[in-house]
Amino acid sequence: MARSKRREPETGSIDAVTHDGRGIVAGDGKKVFVAGALAGETVRFVRRKRRRNFDEAELLEIIEPSPERVEARCAAFGRCGGCALQHVSVEQQRDIKAQTLRDNFERIGQVTPAAWLEPMTGEPWHYRRRARLAVKDVPGKGRVLVGFRERHAPFITDMQRCEVVAKPVDDLIVPLSELVGALSIRSRLPQVEVAVADNAVALVFRVLDPPSPTDLDAFRAFGARHDVQVWLQPGGLDSVEIAWPESDPEPLRYSLADFGIDIEFRPTDFVQVNADINRRMVQFAVDQLDVNRDDRVLDLFCGIGNFSLPLARSAGHVLGIEGEAGLVERAAANAAANGLDNVEFRRADLAAIEGNEAWLRESWDRLLLDPARSGAAEVVAHVRKIAPRRIVYVSCHPGTLARDAGALVNEHGYRLEAAGIIDMFPHTAHVESIAIFDK
């Protein structure tokens, strides 16, 4: 493949594919990543970004398709940055993500689990109960765009619906566009947060200017018409206020029925995106920790109690630690609402552990980790003080999981008993996984 000038179409063969659905052309010594291309395909593409060691390109045409290619369900796929893998079968997506996890364990952690778990899977469409939709008034189009950012540009995708967002929000893209387009603050409303609970749907509109009385009437009419809660956020998270219904909105909640647990949350709280997978994941994690009434369990990065509360059904005592004070308050309230008196919650920055914290000096039999993408390096560095006999680690980034697994195994004497992917985000490049460690 000959080098060409910037932004001129080229033709090349795809030698391999990355975990995020980018085909690799390696014909001239410098790799080109072509989003949406599959291994074995011949494609036309144009380079969009040139970097020192590789270039990024946009797929223009598939000249010779791969037999693995499937028809994307979403009309916006290829332009929208929300999904990266709709052109690949769901089974192939899981294989790609599982291989990514294996590669990270081998390359970064230099560890291999004693057993590989079967992928934890569920319904691949309309699973996303939490989402952030960008909003932009585009005079050139004569309307407001609502959706995810484009894959190759910082613009908002011109889309009519979404195939991964949970119902009924999947069909609200156009109505949201029309709502914002009729507001006096249409150019001062940059995003809408989506929260789909078991019992209600909430939309949080970020408003940079105060809505007029007419705007407020429009928000309320939208909420009543589509049976959704409408919240307004003029500032930080503590500024969120209800617009519809005008008083006493039903608290959002989801159920972990296998444990008889109901968890309430605010529309801006973090909850796992995929409700069905979350229920299976919680059940699996609790089973793997194998707790009984004699066990003391430490749940770090506990959020609103997603794992802590189910664990408290069978453990002697559970301590959940979380960095955000609001989540700690709601976790404690959820414990009380579910009649649990053997679980407590504390606030602490788990990325800045000093080593003399009171909870580090206590005795713990089991440890549950569910950190953000940055992983749990500080916790792992102090794991000898915690000294759990068994650890379940839920991860949203295979690289940091592999790093922490390497430290647990190679430095702290744990055995990586099993690991596998959790298909929390079908059609995206996001790799969720779980690992089990024994002392």
Buried (B, 14 or more C-beta within 10 A) or exposed (E): EEEEEEEEEBBBBBEEBBBBBBBBBBBEEBBBBBBBBBEBBBBBBBBBEEEEEBBBBBBBEBEEBBEBBEEBEBEBBBBBBBBBBBBBEBEBBBBBBBEBBBBBBEEBBEBBBEEBBEBBBBEBBBBBBBBEBBBBBEEEEEBBBBBBBBBBEEBBBBBEBBBBBBEEBBEBBEEBBBBBBEBBBBBBBBBBBBBBBEEBBBBBBBBEEEBEEEBBEBBBEBBEEBEBBBBBBBEEEEEBEBBBEEEEBEBBBBBBEEBEBBBBBBBBBBBBBBBEBBBBBBBBBBEBBBBEEEBBBBBBBBBBBBBBBBBBBBBBBBBBBBBBEBBBBBBBBBBEBBEBEBBBBBEBEBBEBEEEBEBBEEEBBBBBBBBBEEBBBBBBBBBEBBEBBBBBBBBBBBBBBBBBBBBBBEEBEBEBBBBBBBBBBBBBBBBBBBBBBEE
